[in-house]
Each structure stands twice: as C-alpha cells, then as structure tokens.
Amino acid sequence: MRRRIQDGHRWVERLRSLEIPVIAAVDGPAAGAGFSLALAADFNPRPRRAPPFCMSFAKVGLVPDFGAFFLLPRAVGMPMAKELAFTARKGRVAEAKSLGLVHSVQ
C-alpha cells in the first residue's frame, strides 16, 4: 500500500512539472484520486451536466492521497479543504466553479 501511495505522489509530481499546460477534461465523476488528479492539472473545464465531485477517501476510512493533502488547501483554502476531506460530501459543478476547483463550465 505504501508503495502505491508513493508511486501516486511521484506520478502527480511529474504531471505538475510538465513544461506544457495540462488540461483535465473530466466528463464524469471526479471522486477520490480522480478528484486529486484533476486538482493537479493547470486547467480543469467541466461540462454543466457533470456528476458531483467528492473527496471520497473518508467514506472508506482512508486519508486523501494522490497529492490531495498538498493541492486541495492551495485551491480552496484550509477550512474548505478540511470540510471537503473530512465530510466527503458531494458538490455540484457550480460550487466547484465558485470554489476555484473548476476553471470553466461548459
């Protein structure tokens, strides 16, 4: 398990250090590690009809991984990051846009 987490962190770090812009074109659920990967992108457009986003790790007794501990507070601030991580509540695209998690809604 530890190796998998370390591999995930290395993968996210490589993604964030690319010299070209990274676009996370997520047209489905953004939950758990998928949400974390979307946070690692430079641009994160979402369609209006997209399913909710969720930092779902708490639902299965895990701590956020794939860079979420680092990326989420920087995207939304520490109080909101704690709420999203500890409650695992689902949020809609409009909320994601207002929080700065999504760069555009199409």
Beta strands, then each sheet from edge to edge (+ up, - down):
strand 1: 30-31
strand 2: 45-46
strand 3: 53-54
strand 4: 90-91
strand 5: 104-105
sheet 1: 1+ 3+ 4-
sheet 2: 2+ 5+
end
